Amino acid sequence: MAITHIVLFQFKQNAAVEAIHNACKQMLSLKDRCLDPSTRKPYIQSASGGRDNSPEGAQGGITHAFIVEFATEADRDFYVTRDSVHQEFVKSLDGLLERAQVVDFTPGIL
């Protein structure tokens, strides 16, 4: 079953605009850079996201949101635990983030 992976970032207030922009570009580029170890083809089905622009004021400090979709739970698990490209990206965020939140769900499973 498909898995939707939601990633929410709150960048530190003193983070440089260029560093934030680069981190966001890198996050979105994971779709093409994360490769299945067997097929050597991208396994992320889709990725989108960007800077918050909600007028509701309920963001709780979150500044950016991303949605990554995987075909299977196994693909998501590989991404989170073993994909070296993803792990390097996570390390690159060190010092930039105030906090990060991740929520995953299977569409239609309530």
Backbone as XML, in Angstrom:
<?xml version="1.0"?>
<chain id="A" units="angstrom">
  <residue number="1" name="MET">
    <atom name="N" x="0.833" y="-1.192" z="0.000"/>
    <atom name="CA" x="0.000" y="0.000" z="0.000"/>
    <atom name="C" x="0.870" y="1.245" z="0.000"/>
  </residue>
  <residue number="2" name="ALA">
    <atom name="N" x="0.376" y="2.279" z="-0.613"/>
    <atom name="CA" x="1.095" y="3.549" z="-0.697"/>
    <atom name="C" x="1.244" y="4.177" z="0.682"/>
  </residue>
  <residue number="3" name="ILE">
    <atom name="N" x="2.326" y="4.928" z="0.844"/>
    <atom name="CA" x="2.595" y="5.646" z="2.088"/>
    <atom name="C" x="2.836" y="7.113" z="1.750"/>
  </residue>
  <residue number="4" name="THR">
    <atom name="N" x="2.170" y="7.994" z="2.481"/>
    <atom name="CA" x="2.410" y="9.432" z="2.363"/>
    <atom name="C" x="3.233" y="9.852" z="3.571"/>
  </residue>
  <residue number="5" name="HIS">
    <atom name="N" x="4.346" y="10.505" z="3.311"/>
    <atom name="CA" x="5.340" y="10.904" z="4.318"/>
    <atom name="C" x="5.353" y="12.436" z="4.347"/>
  </residue>
  <residue number="6" name="ILE">
    <atom name="N" x="4.904" y="13.009" z="5.456"/>
    <atom name="CA" x="4.851" y="14.461" z="5.594"/>
    <atom name="C" x="5.990" y="14.908" z="6.497"/>
  </residue>
  <residue number="7" name="VAL">
    <atom name="N" x="6.765" y="15.868" z="6.024"/>
    <atom name="CA" x="7.910" y="16.389" z="6.765"/>
    <atom name="C" x="7.696" y="17.885" z="6.976"/>
  </residue>
  <residue number="8" name="LEU">
    <atom name="N" x="7.778" y="18.304" z="8.239"/>
    <atom name="CA" x="7.574" y="19.710" z="8.595"/>
    <atom name="C" x="8.854" y="20.242" z="9.233"/>
  </residue>
  <residue number="9" name="PHE">
    <atom name="N" x="9.326" y="21.390" z="8.750"/>
    <atom name="CA" x="10.538" y="22.005" z="9.279"/>
    <atom name="C" x="10.232" y="23.355" z="9.894"/>
  </residue>
  <residue number="10" name="GLN">
    <atom name="N" x="10.906" y="23.640" z="10.983"/>
    <atom name="CA" x="10.984" y="24.987" z="11.520"/>
    <atom name="C" x="12.466" y="25.335" z="11.485"/>
  </residue>
  <residue number="11" name="PHE">
    <atom name="N" x="12.833" y="26.204" z="10.558"/>
    <atom name="CA" x="14.228" y="26.620" z="10.463"/>
    <atom name="C" x="14.531" y="27.622" z="11.573"/>
  </residue>
  <residue number="12" name="LYS">
    <atom name="N" x="15.772" y="27.610" z="12.031"/>
    <atom name="CA" x="16.190" y="28.557" z="13.060"/>
    <atom name="C" x="16.068" y="29.976" z="12.528"/>
  </residue>
  <residue number="13" name="GLN">
    <atom name="N" x="15.742" y="30.901" z="13.404"/>
    <atom name="CA" x="15.553" y="32.290" z="12.982"/>
    <atom name="C" x="16.825" y="32.893" z="12.399"/>
  </residue>
  <residue number="14" name="ASN">
    <atom name="N" x="17.986" y="32.435" z="12.863"/>
    <atom name="CA" x="19.238" y="32.992" z="12.359"/>
    <atom name="C" x="19.790" y="32.241" z="11.145"/>
  </residue>
  <residue number="15" name="ALA">
    <atom name="N" x="19.050" y="31.264" z="10.629"/>
    <atom name="CA" x="19.503" y="30.519" z="9.443"/>
    <atom name="C" x="19.494" y="31.446" z="8.230"/>
  </residue>
  <residue number="16" name="ALA">
    <atom name="N" x="20.556" y="31.382" z="7.466"/>
    <atom name="CA" x="20.677" y="32.214" z="6.266"/>
    <atom name="C" x="19.628" y="31.805" z="5.234"/>
  </residue>
  <residue number="17" name="VAL">
    <atom name="N" x="19.067" y="32.796" z="4.572"/>
    <atom name="CA" x="18.042" y="32.546" z="3.548"/>
    <atom name="C" x="18.579" y="31.592" z="2.483"/>
  </residue>
  <residue number="18" name="GLU">
    <atom name="N" x="19.816" y="31.775" z="2.071"/>
    <atom name="CA" x="20.408" y="30.910" z="1.049"/>
    <atom name="C" x="20.517" y="29.465" z="1.545"/>
  </residue>
  <residue number="19" name="ALA">
    <atom name="N" x="20.866" y="29.273" z="2.809"/>
    <atom name="CA" x="20.970" y="27.926" z="3.376"/>
    <atom name="C" x="19.599" y="27.255" z="3.425"/>
  </residue>
  <residue number="20" name="ILE">
    <atom name="N" x="18.565" y="28.015" z="3.777"/>
    <atom name="CA" x="17.200" y="27.480" z="3.798"/>
    <atom name="C" x="16.769" y="27.092" z="2.390"/>
  </residue>
  <residue number="21" name="HIS">
    <atom name="N" x="17.014" y="27.987" z="1.440"/>
    <atom name="CA" x="16.640" y="27.717" z="0.046"/>
    <atom name="C" x="17.349" y="26.453" z="-0.454"/>
  </residue>
  <residue number="22" name="ASN">
    <atom name="N" x="18.638" y="26.317" z="-0.145"/>
    <atom name="CA" x="19.400" y="25.143" z="-0.572"/>
    <atom name="C" x="18.861" y="23.873" z="0.079"/>
  </residue>
  <residue number="23" name="ALA">
    <atom name="N" x="18.547" y="23.931" z="1.361"/>
    <atom name="CA" x="18.009" y="22.754" z="2.053"/>
    <atom name="C" x="16.689" y="22.317" z="1.422"/>
  </residue>
  <residue number="24" name="CYS">
    <atom name="N" x="15.846" y="23.271" z="1.076"/>
    <atom name="CA" x="14.556" y="22.941" z="0.446"/>
    <atom name="C" x="14.761" y="22.326" z="-0.935"/>
  </residue>
  <residue number="25" name="LYS">
    <atom name="N" x="15.685" y="22.883" z="-1.714"/>
    <atom name="CA" x="15.990" y="22.314" z="-3.033"/>
    <atom name="C" x="16.513" y="20.887" z="-2.884"/>
  </residue>
  <residue number="26" name="GLN">
    <atom name="N" x="17.373" y="20.665" z="-1.897"/>
    <atom name="CA" x="17.923" y="19.334" z="-1.665"/>
    <atom name="C" x="16.828" y="18.354" z="-1.251"/>
  </residue>
  <residue number="27" name="MET">
    <atom name="N" x="15.917" y="18.823" z="-0.400"/>
    <atom name="CA" x="14.798" y="17.962" z="0.033"/>
    <atom name="C" x="13.987" y="17.503" z="-1.179"/>
  </residue>
  <residue number="28" name="LEU">
    <atom name="N" x="13.659" y="18.423" z="-2.053"/>
    <atom name="CA" x="12.859" y="18.077" z="-3.230"/>
    <atom name="C" x="13.643" y="17.224" z="-4.230"/>
  </residue>
  <residue number="29" name="SER">
    <atom name="N" x="14.962" y="17.390" z="-4.260"/>
    <atom name="CA" x="15.778" y="16.620" z="-5.210"/>
    <atom name="C" x="15.943" y="15.159" z="-4.795"/>
  </residue>
  <residue number="30" name="LEU">
    <atom name="N" x="15.575" y="14.830" z="-3.551"/>
    <atom name="CA" x="15.681" y="13.440" z="-3.111"/>
    <atom name="C" x="14.867" y="12.510" z="-3.999"/>
  </residue>
  <residue number="31" name="LYS">
    <atom name="N" x="13.790" y="13.022" z="-4.574"/>
    <atom name="CA" x="12.942" y="12.208" z="-5.451"/>
    <atom name="C" x="13.753" y="11.580" z="-6.589"/>
  </residue>
  <residue number="32" name="ASP">
    <atom name="N" x="14.696" y="12.318" z="-7.108"/>
    <atom name="CA" x="15.496" y="11.821" z="-8.230"/>
    <atom name="C" x="16.826" y="11.217" z="-7.792"/>
  </residue>
  <residue number="33" name="ARG">
    <atom name="N" x="17.280" y="11.556" z="-6.599"/>
    <atom name="CA" x="18.598" y="11.096" z="-6.152"/>
    <atom name="C" x="18.565" y="9.831" z="-5.311"/>
  </residue>
  <residue number="34" name="CYS">
    <atom name="N" x="17.423" y="9.510" z="-4.717"/>
    <atom name="CA" x="17.299" y="8.284" z="-3.914"/>
    <atom name="C" x="16.973" y="7.126" z="-4.856"/>
  </residue>
  <residue number="35" name="LEU">
    <atom name="N" x="17.877" y="6.162" z="-4.911"/>
    <atom name="CA" x="17.739" y="5.066" z="-5.874"/>
    <atom name="C" x="17.534" y="3.735" z="-5.177"/>
  </residue>
  <residue number="36" name="ASP">
    <atom name="N" x="16.670" y="2.919" z="-5.770"/>
    <atom name="CA" x="16.451" y="1.557" z="-5.288"/>
    <atom name="C" x="17.765" y="0.792" z="-5.419"/>
  </residue>
  <residue number="37" name="PRO">
    <atom name="N" x="18.193" y="0.096" z="-4.375"/>
    <atom name="CA" x="19.482" y="-0.599" z="-4.452"/>
    <atom name="C" x="19.522" y="-1.718" z="-5.496"/>
  </residue>
  <residue number="38" name="SER">
    <atom name="N" x="18.379" y="-2.277" z="-5.848"/>
    <atom name="CA" x="18.347" y="-3.362" z="-6.835"/>
    <atom name="C" x="18.282" y="-2.833" z="-8.260"/>
  </residue>
  <residue number="39" name="THR">
    <atom name="N" x="17.361" y="-1.922" z="-8.508"/>
    <atom name="CA" x="17.123" y="-1.442" z="-9.874"/>
    <atom name="C" x="17.963" y="-0.221" z="-10.237"/>
  </residue>
  <residue number="40" name="ARG">
    <atom name="N" x="18.480" y="0.480" z="-9.214"/>
    <atom name="CA" x="19.231" y="1.731" z="-9.397"/>
    <atom name="C" x="18.362" y="2.808" z="-10.062"/>
  </residue>
  <residue number="41" name="LYS">
    <atom name="N" x="17.039" y="2.704" z="-9.855"/>
    <atom name="CA" x="16.093" y="3.699" z="-10.353"/>
    <atom name="C" x="15.451" y="4.400" z="-9.161"/>
  </residue>
  <residue number="42" name="PRO">
    <atom name="N" x="15.011" y="5.652" z="-9.364"/>
    <atom name="CA" x="14.334" y="6.361" z="-8.269"/>
    <atom name="C" x="13.099" y="5.602" z="-7.794"/>
  </residue>
  <residue number="43" name="TYR">
    <atom name="N" x="12.900" y="5.565" z="-6.485"/>
    <atom name="CA" x="11.762" y="4.836" z="-5.928"/>
    <atom name="C" x="10.749" y="5.743" z="-5.236"/>
  </residue>
  <residue number="44" name="ILE">
    <atom name="N" x="11.044" y="7.015" z="-5.104"/>
    <atom name="CA" x="10.070" y="7.954" z="-4.546"/>
    <atom name="C" x="9.095" y="8.302" z="-5.664"/>
  </residue>
  <residue number="45" name="GLN">
    <atom name="N" x="7.804" y="8.119" z="-5.407"/>
    <atom name="CA" x="6.803" y="8.355" z="-6.444"/>
    <atom name="C" x="6.603" y="9.833" z="-6.733"/>
  </residue>
  <residue number="46" name="SER">
    <atom name="N" x="6.548" y="10.651" z="-5.689"/>
    <atom name="CA" x="6.372" y="12.090" z="-5.892"/>
    <atom name="C" x="6.887" y="12.822" z="-4.663"/>
  </residue>
  <residue number="47" name="ALA">
    <atom name="N" x="7.240" y="14.077" z="-4.887"/>
    <atom name="CA" x="7.694" y="14.942" z="-3.796"/>
    <atom name="C" x="7.288" y="16.370" z="-4.134"/>
  </residue>
  <residue number="48" name="SER">
    <atom name="N" x="6.727" y="17.049" z="-3.139"/>
    <atom name="CA" x="6.373" y="18.448" z="-3.317"/>
    <atom name="C" x="6.516" y="19.147" z="-1.974"/>
  </residue>
  <residue number="49" name="GLY">
    <atom name="N" x="6.538" y="20.449" z="-2.020"/>
    <atom name="CA" x="6.619" y="21.186" z="-0.765"/>
    <atom name="C" x="7.143" y="22.585" z="-0.966"/>
  </residue>
  <residue number="50" name="GLY">
    <atom name="N" x="7.231" y="23.298" z="0.138"/>
    <atom name="CA" x="7.731" y="24.662" z="0.085"/>
    <atom name="C" x="7.449" y="25.418" z="1.370"/>
  </residue>
  <residue number="51" name="ARG">
    <atom name="N" x="7.583" y="26.724" z="1.285"/>
    <atom name="CA" x="7.416" y="27.623" z="2.420"/>
    <atom name="C" x="5.952" y="27.782" z="2.780"/>
  </residue>
  <residue number="52" name="ASP">
    <atom name="N" x="5.687" y="27.821" z="4.071"/>
    <atom name="CA" x="4.324" y="28.021" z="4.560"/>
    <atom name="C" x="3.783" y="29.375" z="4.102"/>
  </residue>
  <residue number="53" name="ASN">
    <atom name="N" x="2.522" y="29.401" z="3.710"/>
    <atom name="CA" x="1.860" y="30.661" z="3.387"/>
    <atom name="C" x="0.418" y="30.693" z="3.896"/>
  </residue>
  <residue number="54" name="SER">
    <atom name="N" x="0.132" y="29.875" z="4.922"/>
    <atom name="CA" x="-1.219" y="29.805" z="5.461"/>
    <atom name="C" x="-1.567" y="31.068" z="6.247"/>
  </residue>
  <residue number="55" name="PRO">
    <atom name="N" x="-2.744" y="31.621" z="6.023"/>
    <atom name="CA" x="-3.180" y="32.797" z="6.781"/>
    <atom name="C" x="-3.802" y="32.438" z="8.131"/>
  </residue>
  <residue number="56" name="GLU">
    <atom name="N" x="-3.897" y="31.143" z="8.454"/>
    <atom name="CA" x="-4.613" y="30.715" z="9.655"/>
    <atom name="C" x="-3.871" y="30.990" z="10.960"/>
  </residue>
  <residue number="57" name="GLY">
    <atom name="N" x="-2.560" y="31.070" z="10.902"/>
    <atom name="CA" x="-1.793" y="31.328" z="12.110"/>
    <atom name="C" x="-1.682" y="30.143" z="13.047"/>
  </residue>
  <residue number="58" name="ALA">
    <atom name="N" x="-1.907" y="28.945" z="12.540"/>
    <atom name="CA" x="-1.874" y="27.745" z="13.381"/>
    <atom name="C" x="-0.633" y="26.888" z="13.111"/>
  </residue>
  <residue number="59" name="GLN">
    <atom name="N" x="0.413" y="27.473" z="12.572"/>
    <atom name="CA" x="1.590" y="26.713" z="12.164"/>
    <atom name="C" x="2.470" y="26.287" z="13.339"/>
  </residue>
  <residue number="60" name="GLY">
    <atom name="N" x="2.345" y="26.934" z="14.468"/>
    <atom name="CA" x="3.162" y="26.563" z="15.619"/>
    <atom name="C" x="4.649" y="26.683" z="15.358"/>
  </residue>
  <residue number="61" name="GLY">
    <atom name="N" x="5.047" y="27.617" z="14.526"/>
    <atom name="CA" x="6.461" y="27.824" z="14.222"/>
    <atom name="C" x="6.952" y="27.112" z="12.982"/>
  </residue>
  <residue number="62" name="ILE">
    <atom name="N" x="6.179" y="26.177" z="12.447"/>
    <atom name="CA" x="6.598" y="25.454" z="11.239"/>
    <atom name="C" x="6.692" y="26.442" z="10.086"/>
  </residue>
  <residue number="63" name="THR">
    <atom name="N" x="7.813" y="26.384" z="9.357"/>
    <atom name="CA" x="8.037" y="27.332" z="8.256"/>
    <atom name="C" x="7.935" y="26.692" z="6.877"/>
  </residue>
  <residue number="64" name="HIS">
    <atom name="N" x="8.158" y="25.367" z="6.802"/>
    <atom name="CA" x="8.170" y="24.679" z="5.513"/>
    <atom name="C" x="7.546" y="23.290" z="5.667"/>
  </residue>
  <residue number="65" name="ALA">
    <atom name="N" x="6.878" y="22.833" z="4.610"/>
    <atom name="CA" x="6.242" y="21.518" z="4.624"/>
    <atom name="C" x="6.544" y="20.784" z="3.319"/>
  </residue>
  <residue number="66" name="PHE">
    <atom name="N" x="6.713" y="19.470" z="3.436"/>
    <atom name="CA" x="7.008" y="18.638" z="2.271"/>
    <atom name="C" x="6.186" y="17.356" z="2.347"/>
  </residue>
  <residue number="67" name="ILE">
    <atom name="N" x="5.750" y="16.882" z="1.183"/>
    <atom name="CA" x="5.009" y="15.631" z="1.086"/>
    <atom name="C" x="5.761" y="14.725" z="0.121"/>
  </residue>
  <residue number="68" name="VAL">
    <atom name="N" x="6.120" y="13.541" z="0.615"/>
    <atom name="CA" x="6.847" y="12.552" z="-0.181"/>
    <atom name="C" x="5.983" y="11.297" z="-0.216"/>
  </residue>
  <residue number="69" name="GLU">
    <atom name="N" x="5.773" y="10.760" z="-1.410"/>
    <atom name="CA" x="4.925" y="9.575" z="-1.544"/>
    <atom name="C" x="5.741" y="8.378" z="-2.010"/>
  </residue>
  <residue number="70" name="PHE">
    <atom name="N" x="5.481" y="7.256" z="-1.329"/>
    <atom name="CA" x="6.144" y="5.992" z="-1.628"/>
    <atom name="C" x="5.095" y="4.970" z="-2.052"/>
  </residue>
  <residue number="71" name="ALA">
    <atom name="N" x="5.474" y="4.060" z="-2.929"/>
    <atom name="CA" x="4.550" y="3.019" z="-3.389"/>
    <atom name="C" x="4.281" y="1.992" z="-2.296"/>
  </residue>
  <residue number="72" name="THR">
    <atom name="N" x="5.294" y="1.739" z="-1.461"/>
    <atom name="CA" x="5.152" y="0.694" z="-0.453"/>
    <atom name="C" x="5.773" y="1.125" z="0.871"/>
  </residue>
  <residue number="73" name="GLU">
    <atom name="N" x="5.365" y="0.440" z="1.899"/>
    <atom name="CA" x="5.944" y="0.663" z="3.222"/>
    <atom name="C" x="7.432" y="0.306" z="3.215"/>
  </residue>
  <residue number="74" name="ALA">
    <atom name="N" x="7.798" y="-0.727" z="2.467"/>
    <atom name="CA" x="9.199" y="-1.143" z="2.372"/>
    <atom name="C" x="10.065" y="-0.034" z="1.773"/>
  </residue>
  <residue number="75" name="ASP">
    <atom name="N" x="9.543" y="0.654" z="0.756"/>
    <atom name="CA" x="10.284" y="1.773" z="0.162"/>
    <atom name="C" x="10.481" y="2.883" z="1.184"/>
  </residue>
  <residue number="76" name="ARG">
    <atom name="N" x="9.427" y="3.216" z="1.922"/>
    <atom name="CA" x="9.531" y="4.242" z="2.953"/>
    <atom name="C" x="10.531" y="3.832" z="4.022"/>
  </residue>
  <residue number="77" name="ASP">
    <atom name="N" x="10.474" y="2.580" z="4.446"/>
    <atom name="CA" x="11.376" y="2.099" z="5.486"/>
    <atom name="C" x="12.835" y="2.150" z="5.034"/>
  </residue>
  <residue number="78" name="PHE">
    <atom name="N" x="13.081" y="1.782" z="3.776"/>
    <atom name="CA" x="14.439" y="1.865" z="3.231"/>
    <atom name="C" x="14.913" y="3.321" z="3.250"/>
  </residue>
  <residue number="79" name="TYR">
    <atom name="N" x="14.067" y="4.217" z="2.802"/>
    <atom name="CA" x="14.378" y="5.655" z="2.768"/>
    <atom name="C" x="14.770" y="6.162" z="4.153"/>
  </residue>
  <residue number="80" name="VAL">
    <atom name="N" x="13.974" y="5.819" z="5.140"/>
    <atom name="CA" x="14.176" y="6.335" z="6.496"/>
    <atom name="C" x="15.397" y="5.704" z="7.165"/>
  </residue>
  <residue number="81" name="THR">
    <atom name="N" x="15.630" y="4.418" z="6.953"/>
    <atom name="CA" x="16.650" y="3.733" z="7.746"/>
    <atom name="C" x="17.959" y="3.427" z="7.031"/>
  </residue>
  <residue number="82" name="ARG">
    <atom name="N" x="17.933" y="3.304" z="5.690"/>
    <atom name="CA" x="19.150" y="2.818" z="5.034"/>
    <atom name="C" x="19.618" y="3.617" z="3.830"/>
  </residue>
  <residue number="83" name="ASP">
    <atom name="N" x="18.800" y="4.473" z="3.281"/>
    <atom name="CA" x="19.214" y="5.200" z="2.075"/>
    <atom name="C" x="20.291" y="6.220" z="2.437"/>
  </residue>
  <residue number="84" name="SER">
    <atom name="N" x="21.492" y="6.025" z="1.918"/>
    <atom name="CA" x="22.614" y="6.903" z="2.271"/>
    <atom name="C" x="22.411" y="8.335" z="1.770"/>
  </residue>
  <residue number="85" name="VAL">
    <atom name="N" x="21.731" y="8.506" z="0.652"/>
    <atom name="CA" x="21.465" y="9.853" z="0.136"/>
    <atom name="C" x="20.554" y="10.602" z="1.111"/>
  </residue>
  <residue number="86" name="HIS">
    <atom name="N" x="19.514" y="9.936" z="1.581"/>
    <atom name="CA" x="18.612" y="10.553" z="2.556"/>
    <atom name="C" x="19.346" y="10.835" z="3.865"/>
  </residue>
  <residue number="87" name="GLN">
    <atom name="N" x="20.149" y="9.892" z="4.321"/>
    <atom name="CA" x="20.881" y="10.085" z="5.573"/>
    <atom name="C" x="21.857" y="11.255" z="5.491"/>
  </residue>
  <residue number="88" name="GLU">
    <atom name="N" x="22.525" y="11.416" z="4.351"/>
    <atom name="CA" x="23.420" y="12.560" z="4.157"/>
    <atom name="C" x="22.632" y="13.866" z="4.175"/>
  </residue>
  <residue number="89" name="PHE">
    <atom name="N" x="21.454" y="13.864" z="3.566"/>
    <atom name="CA" x="20.620" y="15.061" z="3.583"/>
    <atom name="C" x="20.248" y="15.427" z="5.021"/>
  </residue>
  <residue number="90" name="VAL">
    <atom name="N" x="19.824" y="14.441" z="5.800"/>
    <atom name="CA" x="19.445" y="14.696" z="7.190"/>
    <atom name="C" x="20.622" y="15.306" z="7.953"/>
  </residue>
  <residue number="91" name="LYS">
    <atom name="N" x="21.805" y="14.787" z="7.763"/>
    <atom name="CA" x="23.001" y="15.336" z="8.417"/>
    <atom name="C" x="23.258" y="16.773" z="7.988"/>
  </residue>
  <residue number="92" name="SER">
    <atom name="N" x="22.959" y="17.099" z="6.734"/>
    <atom name="CA" x="23.216" y="18.455" z="6.228"/>
    <atom name="C" x="22.323" y="19.499" z="6.893"/>
  </residue>
  <residue number="93" name="LEU">
    <atom name="N" x="21.254" y="19.057" z="7.532"/>
    <atom name="CA" x="20.335" y="19.978" z="8.212"/>
    <atom name="C" x="20.813" y="20.366" z="9.608"/>
  </residue>
  <residue number="94" name="ASP">
    <atom name="N" x="21.863" y="19.698" z="10.078"/>
    <atom name="CA" x="22.384" y="19.960" z="11.419"/>
    <atom name="C" x="22.738" y="21.443" z="11.568"/>
  </residue>
  <residue number="95" name="GLY">
    <atom name="N" x="22.173" y="22.061" z="12.573"/>
    <atom name="CA" x="22.415" y="23.478" z="12.832"/>
    <atom name="C" x="21.451" y="24.424" z="12.148"/>
  </residue>
  <residue number="96" name="LEU">
    <atom name="N" x="20.663" y="23.926" z="11.196"/>
    <atom name="CA" x="19.703" y="24.771" z="10.474"/>
    <atom name="C" x="18.300" y="24.735" z="11.073"/>
  </residue>
  <residue number="97" name="LEU">
    <atom name="N" x="17.963" y="23.610" z="11.701"/>
    <atom name="CA" x="16.583" y="23.401" z="12.142"/>
    <atom name="C" x="16.402" y="23.667" z="13.625"/>
  </residue>
  <residue number="98" name="GLU">
    <atom name="N" x="15.315" y="24.351" z="13.919"/>
    <atom name="CA" x="14.857" y="24.472" z="15.300"/>
    <atom name="C" x="14.182" y="23.157" z="15.694"/>
  </residue>
  <residue number="99" name="ARG">
    <atom name="N" x="13.379" y="22.642" z="14.752"/>
    <atom name="CA" x="12.730" y="21.348" z="14.965"/>
    <atom name="C" x="12.214" y="20.814" z="13.641"/>
  </residue>
  <residue number="100" name="ALA">
    <atom name="N" x="11.968" y="19.501" z="13.654"/>
    <atom name="CA" x="11.376" y="18.824" z="12.505"/>
    <atom name="C" x="10.311" y="17.876" z="13.037"/>
  </residue>
  <residue number="101" name="GLN">
    <atom name="N" x="9.250" y="17.717" z="12.274"/>
    <atom name="CA" x="8.193" y="16.758" z="12.598"/>
    <atom name="C" x="7.947" y="15.908" z="11.368"/>
  </residue>
  <residue number="102" name="VAL">
    <atom name="N" x="7.643" y="14.642" z="11.604"/>
    <atom name="CA" x="7.345" y="13.728" z="10.505"/>
    <atom name="C" x="6.079" y="12.957" z="10.867"/>
  </residue>
  <residue number="103" name="VAL">
    <atom name="N" x="5.161" y="12.890" z="9.913"/>
    <atom name="CA" x="3.934" y="12.113" z="10.069"/>
    <atom name="C" x="3.759" y="11.306" z="8.790"/>
  </residue>
  <residue number="104" name="ASP">
    <atom name="N" x="3.539" y="10.012" z="8.933"/>
    <atom name="CA" x="3.291" y="9.144" z="7.791"/>
    <atom name="C" x="1.884" y="8.558" z="7.910"/>
  </residue>
  <residue number="105" name="PHE">
    <atom name="N" x="1.267" y="8.320" z="6.760"/>
    <atom name="CA" x="-0.026" y="7.646" z="6.781"/>
    <atom name="C" x="-0.229" y="6.888" z="5.494"/>
  </residue>
  <residue number="106" name="THR">
    <atom name="N" x="-1.138" y="5.920" z="5.559"/>
    <atom name="CA" x="-1.574" y="5.187" z="4.386"/>
    <atom name="C" x="-2.920" y="5.763" z="3.995"/>
  </residue>
  <residue number="107" name="PRO">
    <atom name="N" x="-3.030" y="6.338" z="2.786"/>
    <atom name="CA" x="-4.292" y="6.939" z="2.374"/>
    <atom name="C" x="-5.463" y="5.968" z="2.523"/>
  </residue>
  <residue number="108" name="GLY">
    <atom name="N" x="-6.526" y="6.455" z="3.138"/>
    <atom name="CA" x="-7.735" y="5.684" z="3.308"/>
    <atom name="C" x="-7.798" y="4.840" z="4.566"/>
  </residue>
  <residue number="109" name="ILE">
    <atom name="N" x="-6.685" y="4.692" z="5.273"/>
    <atom name="CA" x="-6.668" y="3.913" z="6.509"/>
    <atom name="C" x="-6.921" y="4.886" z="7.659"/>
  </residue>
  <residue number="110" name="LEU">
    <atom name="N" x="-8.074" y="4.762" z="8.300"/>
    <atom name="CA" x="-8.465" y="5.694" z="9.353"/>
    <atom name="C" x="-8.296" y="5.095" z="10.727"/>
  </residue>
</chain>
